[in-house]
């Protein structure tokens, strides 16, 4: 009979130890979360500066991309214009052209009419 009492008294003890382990794990987890939160709060000013720097970089990058697209569009326009000039020159191979600076700052070729050409001897 004493054997049955000793086995019954031993069974509750492991349950208590498992609850103690669970409590210790939860307390440790809460401590770790508290430390992480404290570190994040301490780093907040630094994170704000880094975030502001990233926003400035994004703005600079967007400006650079917009400038690049503008230059590409200008090159495309110049290509189309020069193709038109070459087509015109192919139609009139004996024509005389002069380089003209347009109002927007681009150079273009303009055909000189035969009446405008001075006679060269």
C-alpha positions as a Python dict, from the first residue, in 0.01 Angstrom:
ca = {
    (1, 'X'): (0, 0, 0),
    (2, 'X'): (282, 233, 66),
    (3, 'X'): (403, 164, -285),
    (4, 'X'): (79, 297, -432),
    (5, 'X'): (95, 609, -219),
    (6, 'X'): (452, 682, -320),
    (7, 'X'): (369, 650, -691),
    (8, 'X'): (70, 879, -650),
    (9, 'X'): (274, 1138, -467),
    (10, 'X'): (541, 1134, -740),
    (11, 'X'): (300, 1206, -1025),
    (12, 'X'): (200, 1563, -925),
    (13, 'X'): (562, 1674, -892),
    (14, 'X'): (645, 1645, -1267),
    (15, 'X'): (334, 1850, -1352),
    (16, 'X'): (455, 2126, -1121),
    (17, 'X'): (797, 2123, -1285),
    (18, 'X'): (643, 2152, -1632),
    (19, 'X'): (442, 2455, -1518),
    (20, 'X'): (757, 2607, -1371),
    (21, 'X'): (938, 2553, -1703),
    (22, 'X'): (651, 2705, -1895),
    (23, 'X'): (643, 3003, -1658),
    (24, 'X'): (1021, 3046, -1689),
    (25, 'X'): (999, 3030, -2070),
    (26, 'X'): (719, 3287, -2079),
    (27, 'X'): (906, 3516, -1839),
    (28, 'X'): (1222, 3482, -2051),
    (29, 'X'): (1026, 3558, -2367),
    (30, 'X'): (872, 3866, -2207),
    (31, 'X'): (1218, 3980, -2098),
    (32, 'X'): (1357, 3936, -2449),
    (33, 'X'): (1064, 4126, -2602),
    (34, 'X'): (1112, 4404, -2346),
    (35, 'X'): (1481, 4430, -2433),
    (36, 'X'): (1408, 4435, -2807),
    (37, 'X'): (1147, 4705, -2755),
    (38, 'X'): (1394, 4912, -2549),
    (39, 'X'): (1658, 4880, -2821),
    (40, 'X'): (1410, 4982, -3090),
    (41, 'X'): (1303, 5286, -2890),
    (42, 'X'): (1668, 5382, -2836),
    (43, 'X'): (1741, 5342, -3208),
    (44, 'X'): (1433, 5536, -3321),
    (45, 'X'): (1615, 5867, -3383),
    (46, 'X'): (1875, 5685, -3590),
    (47, 'X'): (1607, 5502, -3785),
    (48, 'X'): (1431, 5830, -3855),
    (49, 'X'): (1753, 5979, -3998),
    (50, 'X'): (1811, 5671, -4212),
    (51, 'X'): (1452, 5682, -4337),
    (52, 'X'): (1487, 6052, -4423),
    (53, 'X'): (1813, 5979, -4607),
    (54, 'X'): (1640, 5700, -4801),
    (55, 'X'): (1358, 5937, -4899),
    (56, 'X'): (1613, 6192, -5024),
    (57, 'X'): (1784, 5921, -5226),
    (58, 'X'): (1450, 5816, -5375),
    (59, 'X'): (1376, 6177, -5472),
    (60, 'X'): (1722, 6221, -5627),
    (61, 'X'): (1685, 5895, -5815),
    (62, 'X'): (1342, 5995, -5946),
    (63, 'X'): (1485, 6330, -6063),
    (64, 'X'): (1774, 6154, -6236),
    (65, 'X'): (1541, 5910, -6409),
    (66, 'X'): (1315, 6196, -6522),
    (67, 'X'): (1617, 6385, -6658),
    (68, 'X'): (1737, 6074, -6837),
    (69, 'X'): (1393, 6019, -6995),
    (70, 'X'): (1388, 6384, -7106),
    (71, 'X'): (1728, 6343, -7271),
    (72, 'X'): (1620, 6020, -7439),
    (73, 'X'): (1307, 6193, -7572),
    (74, 'X'): (1526, 6477, -7704),
    (75, 'X'): (1753, 6228, -7878),
    (76, 'X'): (1452, 6052, -8028),
    (77, 'X'): (1317, 6384, -8154),
    (78, 'X'): (1658, 6472, -8300),
    (79, 'X'): (1676, 6131, -8468),
    (80, 'X'): (1334, 6179, -8628),
    (81, 'X'): (1430, 6530, -8741),
    (82, 'X'): (1760, 6416, -8892),
    (83, 'X'): (1587, 6127, -9068),
    (84, 'X'): (1351, 6383, -9223),
    (85, 'X'): (1649, 6598, -9326),
    (86, 'X'): (1826, 6299, -9480),
    (87, 'X'): (1510, 6205, -9669),
    (88, 'X'): (1479, 6561, -9795),
    (89, 'X'): (1848, 6564, -9891),
    (90, 'X'): (1801, 6240, -10080),
    (91, 'X'): (1514, 6397, -10277),
    (92, 'X'): (1722, 6709, -10356),
    (93, 'X'): (2084, 6593, -10374),
    (94, 'X'): (2208, 6920, -10529),
    (95, 'X'): (2049, 7145, -10264),
    (96, 'X'): (2256, 7357, -10030),
    (97, 'X'): (2184, 7350, -9656),
    (98, 'X'): (2284, 7573, -9368),
    (99, 'X'): (2296, 7497, -8996),
    (100, 'X'): (2040, 7698, -8800),
    (101, 'X'): (2009, 7734, -8422),
    (102, 'X'): (1640, 7700, -8333),
    (103, 'X'): (1458, 7886, -8054),
    (104, 'X'): (1473, 7584, -7824),
    (105, 'X'): (1852, 7563, -7857),
    (106, 'X'): (1876, 7276, -8104),
    (107, 'X'): (2072, 7284, -8428),
    (108, 'X'): (1897, 7189, -8750),
    (109, 'X'): (1964, 7198, -9119),
    (110, 'X'): (1765, 7431, -9339),
    (111, 'X'): (1768, 7418, -9715),
    (112, 'X'): (1878, 7739, -9884),
    (113, 'X'): (1657, 7828, -10177),
    (114, 'X'): (1829, 7865, -10511),
    (115, 'X'): (1735, 8235, -10522),
    (116, 'X'): (1920, 8291, -10190),
    (117, 'X'): (2243, 8129, -10303),
    (118, 'X'): (2505, 8380, -10403),
    (119, 'X'): (2674, 8316, -10728),
    (120, 'X'): (3023, 8192, -10672),
    (121, 'X'): (3282, 8231, -10945),
}
